[in-house]
């Protein structure tokens, strides 16, 4: 019998004043501790300024084996599942996180461009996402978007005993050519 975080694992048979521990093994399963790359494609998300956008993103996740609580969560949630099943489950969670993050920001904030025409600055984005203004000054809008996305992903994936190693937005596009028209405007200047 083993006790971890107040929970007992295993069993014992008690008879009278003696205790017998009977170890047995019915089945054995393994959990993959390697990094699992997750590719995410999102389409038709309404951004904060009403522009419908799509994005390609990548995240790398792994089982957090340094923290016993998260490791036990991973064992409980993932044991007996194939790598494909785990990938699909994590990918669906990541799609939800990326959709939520894109919904909270404008396309230009997501790609890190300053929106001087609309008056949105790093401090406003920081205040709406509980990020200190000093981080906004030091890292820029894209870093704030990435940090907020990473924090949301970490929170959701900890239920699986997983941790996000990295997350990145590869490409973003819109159906109304909003981004392309702003790029043309900038080039014309």
N, C-alpha and C positions, 0 to 999 in steps of 0.2 A: 504494500500500500504506500502511496506517495501523496504528500500534502503540498500543494502549491497555491498561493494566494487564497488560503482558507478553503480550497476545494480538495476533495479526496479523490484520488485516481487509483484504480485497481480494486481488489477486494480481499477479504480475509474470512476464514471460517473459524468460528470460535466454538470450542467444546469444553465445557467446564472451566477450569482455571488456565487452560493452555490455549495458545494461539498457534494455528498452523497456517502458513502462507503457502498457497498452492499456485505456483506460476504455471501458466499454460498459454499457448499461442494458437489461436484459431486461424487468423489471417494476418498478413503483413502488407502494409501499404507504405508508399514513400511519397513525400512531398518534394516537388522540384523547387530548389532554392535559387535557381539561376534567374537572370533578368529576362523578363517577358516583354518584347516590344509589342505595342498596341498601335495600330494605324486607325485613325478615325476620320470619317468623311461626313460632314454635316451640310445639309442643304435646306434652304427655305427658313432660316432663322431671322426673325425681325429684330434688328439691332435697336439700340436706345434711341436713335433718331428716325426710326421707321423704315430704314433701308433693309430690304430682304437680302441677306448674305448667305454665302456658303463658305466652307473652309475645309482644308486638309490639315490634319494635325497628327503628331506622333507623341506617344508617351512610353516610357520604360518603367515597368513596375517589377517588384520582387517581394517575396515573403520576408517579413521582418523577423529574422531569427535572433536578434540581439535582445529583444524585449520578450520575456517569457509570456506575458499576457497576450501580446499580438501573435506569438507563435502558437499558443493554445487556440486562439481564435482561428488561425489558419488551418490548424489540424481539424478543428470542429467543422469549419465551413467547406474546406477543399479536399479533405481526405476521401479517397475513392473516386474522385472526378478525374477525367482525362485532361490532358493539357489543352485540348480543343475546347472542352466545356468550360474550363477556367478562363481561357482566352475570351470566349464569347461573353461570359458573365462580366468580366472586367471591362470588355469593350463597350457593352451596353451602359455600364456605369459611367465610363469616360465620355461617351456620347452625350449623356445627360449633363455632365459637368461642363463640357465645352459649349453646349447649347445655352446653358444658363449664363456662362461668362460672356458669350457673344451677345446675349440678349441685354446684358447690363451695360455694355459699352457701344460706342460707335465704331464703324469699321476703321476709321483713322486712329482711334485710340488703341485698337487691337494691334495694328501694324506699327504703331509708334510714331505717327505723324502728328504734329501739333496742329490743332484746329483753331488757328487765330481768327478765322472768319466767323466762327460761331461763339467765340469767347470761352471755350472750354480749355482749362489749363490743368497742369499736373496736380495742383492743390485741390481742385474740385473733384477730380477722379479719386484722389487719395482720400478725401473726406467721405465720399460716398461708399468707399470700400474699407474703411477703418485702417488705412495705412498712414503712418506718420508723414507729414509734409516733408520732413528731411529726406526720407527715402524717395519721395517724388522728385525732389531737386537733384538728388545724386544719381538716380537710375533712369528717369524718364518714364513716359507713359507705357511703353511696351513692357518694361520690367515690372511695373505695377500690375498690369493686366496679367502677366505671367505669374506673379506672386499670388494674386488673388485666386487665379485658376489652380495653382499648385496647392494652396491651402484648402480649397474646396475638395479637390481630388483626394488629398491626404485624409481628410475627415471621413469621406465616404468609403475609401478603400481600407481604412483601419478596421472596419467591420469584418472584412475578409482576412485580416491579419497581414495585409499587404501595405507596401510603402511605395510612393512614387519617387523614382530616382531622377527622372527628368521629364519635362513636358515642353513641347514647342509647337507653335503655329507655323506650318510650312507655307501655306498659301491661303489667301482670302480673296473672294470675288463677290460681285453683286450683280443682280439681274438688270439693274437700271443704269449701268455704266457710271455710277456715282464716283467711284474711285478713279476710273480712267479719265473722266472729265476734270476732276480736280488735278490729276497729274498733268493734263494738257494745259490747264490754267497756270500751273506752277511753271511748266516749261516755257509758256508764252511770256511770262514775266522775265 
